[in-house]
Amino acid sequence: QVQLVESGGGLVQAGGSLRLSCAASGRTFSTYNMGWFRQAPGKEREFVAGIRWGGDSTYYADSVKGRFTISRDNAKNTVSLQMNSLKPEDTAVYYCAADQLRWGRGPYAYWGQGTQVTVSS
């Protein structure tokens, strides 16, 4: 089992950048595939980015491709999401997720509590 805690959200102007981090508990973080999802008000949760347990493969939603980068540091039990060229439509609560078998769009077994990202126009 793994517990996930997101951080790094906040308010930023359109065109700006933010870096989200997700800290994972446990000694087996390196065996988990990780993903980032987001949920805007009134909308369903959607996939943003995923990375395999070894960091060798990544996958992005078309809406963020070229602007967001997912990465992980297995020595520090963290996964990050660098978000550049932010747009107002990126405003959402961002969630970190983990699963030992599935990756990409998931589904994922474990979820964090989320961190709010607000992009002003």
Secondary structure, 3 states (H helix, E strand, C coil): CCCEEEECCEEEECCCCEEEEEEECCCCHHHCEEEEEEECCCCCCEEEEEECCCCCCEEECCCCCCCEEEEEECCCCEEEEEECCCCHHHCEEEEEEEECCCCCCCCCCEECCCEEEEEEC
